[in-house]
Each structure stands twice: as structure tokens, then as C-alpha cells.
Amino acid sequence: MKLSQYFLYLATIAGSTYLIRVIPFTLAKNKVQNRFIQSFLYYIPYAVLTVMTIPAVFTATSSVISAVCGVIAAVLLAYKGKGLTTVAIISCVVVFLAESVL
């Protein structure tokens, strides 16, 4: 492939990413009044983050059992109101210990 083709691909990707971010602002000039749409838009970041994170959690370890142990630890700690750093560190330690035992 030529260098110019790479730049063409890069420009196409950059343009499509830019349009995806700009089109909603140009189409929706007023504030969204519909409560259903507001609640839908409110939960999109959480849904996207979950969809990106969960597959990575279960494929990052050498066994699914250690991944499940880490997820259970994270959910329990988050449910108890612990901070993000605490949850991440303790979950990593739990996965490490589960990997050591297995």
C-alpha cells in the first residue's frame, strides 16, 4: 500500500468520527424534553463502558474461575460503597491469589 492510501484511510476515519460527534449537535438544537429519551441518553455511557469492560475482564486471566472471583470481589466492594481505587486494587489481588491457587 502506498503512503497516500494510509492518509486517505486516516482522513476517512477522522471524518466519520467527527461527523458522528457533530451531527447530534446540529440536529438537536433545543434541549431534549422527552423524559424517556433523557433517561435513555443518561444510561448510554454506563452501557458502553460495561460492554467494553466485561469481555476484557474474562479474557485477561488464564482461567475464567479467577476472573469470576475478581468480578465477585469487585461487585461486593462496590456494593459496600468502596472507592474505585480500592475496588480495583483488591480485585487485582483476588485475581492474583486465585491464579496462584489454580
Sequence and secondary structure as in RCSB ss.txt:
>XXXX:A:sequence
MKLSQYFLYLATIAGSTYLIRVIPFTLAKNKVQNRFIQSFLYYIPYAVLTVMTIPAVFTATSSVISAVCGVIAAV
LLAYKGKGLTTVAIISCVVVFLAESVL
>XXXX:A:secstr
  HHHHHHHHHHHHHHHHHHHHHHHHH  S    HHHHHHHHHHHHHHHHHHHHHHHHHSSS HHHHHHHHHHHH
HHHHTT  HHHHHHHHHHHHHHHHHH 
